[in-house]
Amino acid sequence: MDLFQQIASNKRKSTALLFLLLVLLAGFLGVLGGAYGSWEVGIVVAVVVSVVAFLVAWFGGSSILLTISGAKEIQRTDHPQLWNVVEEMKIASGLPHMPRVYLIEDGQPNAFATGRDPGHAAVAITTGLLEKLDRDELQGVMAHELGHVRNFDIRYAMLVGVLVGAIALISDLFLRSMRFSGRRSRGGGKGNQAQAILMVIAIVFALVAPIAALALRMAISRQREYLADASAAEFTRNPAALARALQKISGDPEPLEVANRATQHLYIANPLRLGGDRASLFATHPPIQDRVKRLLEMAYEPRFQPKIAGGAS
């Protein structure tokens, strides 16, 4: 499967994932409504929550992510080399607009891209990345991030992130409310059997839904990292540079203070590194060793070999 077929495949998978998450959210709120006496109210609430979540993500998602990450926008005069590298990769990727460029004051080398489309994109880079990577490695990381922009991964990350967050928040609020309502209702003895069964189903939903939503998101997120790596190799014609950058990033001992569970999937390498670099159902990224291996294998492909000047006489 070539790069453009992979991009098309990921878009189809993303659409299916968004649909599944919306069904999960609607089903969960519908069951909650039935448990409290009205399926209809639950479905209406599900629609309202989904619309509000979508609007927040679409119009303010990237600003929220950049703000909670401590990112500050810069211009060409603030850091000419970084700006030039981003501009070079913007041209190589064929993007129509220059993304906004942000710096995060943190010693861990890392970076991420965000926005709703290539016309409203931003890249954020830590100061540690600038200090610890050479120019070719920095170019590889920026190419990876602009690969996410070109492949519309940034839109997927925002929308899915908000939906998963909404499911987790509603589940948490429901379980918390159960503690208090349970204490107050011990002496009442009211409620019919059907509602009691629905309440049990709602509790199971509240426990399982956030886990299922997270697993769905992570499964496609991992494939997108491979695709962005391949896109970076295409833009730079130098897969080995990104491979070196990933090794440096993964081997750096400094923590990324501004990262959290809500933003960890955005970065080129998991900044929290929970559970090490092992592959698992809930891993936000593929193992670094696997990504490096794939990139180094690409480096030996004829299309990435330097052409010898002079040619035939």
Helices and strands as residue ranges (DSSP letters): H 3-35, H 39-68, E 71-74, H 80-93, E 100-104, E 111-115, G 118-120, E 121-126, H 127-132, H 135-150, H 153-184, H 193-236, H 239-251, G 264-266, H 288-299, G 302-304
